[in-house]
Amino acid sequence: MSDKVRVCIVGSGNWGSAIAKIVGANAKRLATFEDRVTMYVYEEMIDGKKLTEIINTTHENVKYLPGHKLPENVVSLDRLV
């Protein structure tokens, strides 16, 4: 069992996405945290694509925080459980 701290973010609006950008960068940099940061997203369709797929592919929340790249260690999921 790892002693590293795991971090998740519930929500992916502009506030959640901004936090994911900061937390993702810090988690990757600091040895006390797991690299992966999970961001739970309310699934929405944007131009025929799932928002989770867009975020995981482009590393950008094009709806709520356009123009700001999320770190590659931030992974979006649509189910909390």
C-alpha positions as CSV (number, residue, x, y, z in Angstrom):
1,M,0.0,0.0,0.0
2,S,1.3,3.4,-1.0
3,D,1.8,6.1,1.7
4,K,1.3,8.8,-0.9
5,V,-1.8,11.0,-0.7
6,R,-4.4,10.6,-3.4
7,V,-6.3,13.7,-4.5
8,C,-9.6,14.1,-6.3
9,I,-11.7,17.0,-7.3
10,V,-15.5,16.7,-7.4
11,G,-16.8,19.1,-10.1
12,S,-15.3,20.5,-13.2
13,G,-16.8,23.9,-13.6
14,N,-14.5,26.9,-13.8
15,W,-13.6,26.7,-10.1
16,G,-13.0,22.9,-10.2
17,S,-10.9,23.1,-13.4
18,A,-8.8,26.0,-12.0
19,I,-8.1,23.9,-8.9
20,A,-7.3,20.9,-11.0
21,K,-4.7,22.9,-12.9
22,I,-3.0,23.9,-9.7
23,V,-3.4,20.7,-7.8
24,G,-2.3,18.6,-10.8
25,A,0.9,20.6,-11.2
26,N,1.7,20.3,-7.5
27,A,0.9,16.6,-7.3
28,K,3.2,15.8,-10.1
29,R,6.0,17.9,-8.5
30,L,5.7,16.8,-4.9
31,A,6.7,13.3,-3.9
32,T,4.1,13.1,-1.1
33,F,1.3,12.9,-3.6
34,E,0.2,10.3,-6.2
35,D,0.8,11.7,-9.6
36,R,-2.7,11.1,-10.9
37,V,-5.4,13.6,-9.9
38,T,-9.0,12.5,-10.7
39,M,-11.5,15.2,-11.6
40,Y,-15.2,14.0,-11.5
41,V,-17.2,15.6,-14.3
42,Y,-20.9,16.0,-14.8
43,E,-21.0,14.5,-18.3
44,E,-22.1,16.9,-21.0
45,M,-22.1,16.8,-24.8
46,I,-20.0,19.5,-26.5
47,D,-20.3,19.5,-30.3
48,G,-21.2,15.8,-30.3
49,K,-18.4,14.7,-28.0
50,K,-18.4,13.9,-24.3
51,L,-16.8,16.5,-22.1
52,T,-14.7,13.8,-20.3
53,E,-13.3,12.7,-23.6
54,I,-12.4,16.2,-24.6
55,I,-10.7,16.9,-21.3
56,N,-8.8,13.6,-21.4
57,T,-7.7,14.1,-25.0
58,T,-6.9,17.8,-25.2
59,H,-6.3,18.5,-21.5
60,E,-8.5,21.5,-21.6
61,N,-12.0,22.1,-20.3
62,V,-13.3,23.9,-23.4
63,K,-16.7,24.7,-21.8
64,Y,-15.7,26.1,-18.3
65,L,-12.1,27.1,-18.6
66,P,-11.2,27.5,-22.3
67,G,-7.7,28.5,-23.2
68,H,-6.1,26.9,-20.1
69,K,-4.4,23.6,-20.4
70,L,-4.7,21.1,-17.5
71,P,-1.7,19.0,-16.6
72,E,-1.6,15.6,-18.2
73,N,-1.9,13.8,-14.8
74,V,-5.4,15.2,-14.4
75,V,-7.9,12.5,-15.5
76,S,-11.6,13.2,-15.9
77,L,-14.2,10.6,-15.0
78,D,-18.0,10.9,-15.2
79,R,-18.9,8.6,-12.3
80,L,-18.1,9.3,-8.7
81,V,-18.8,5.7,-7.6
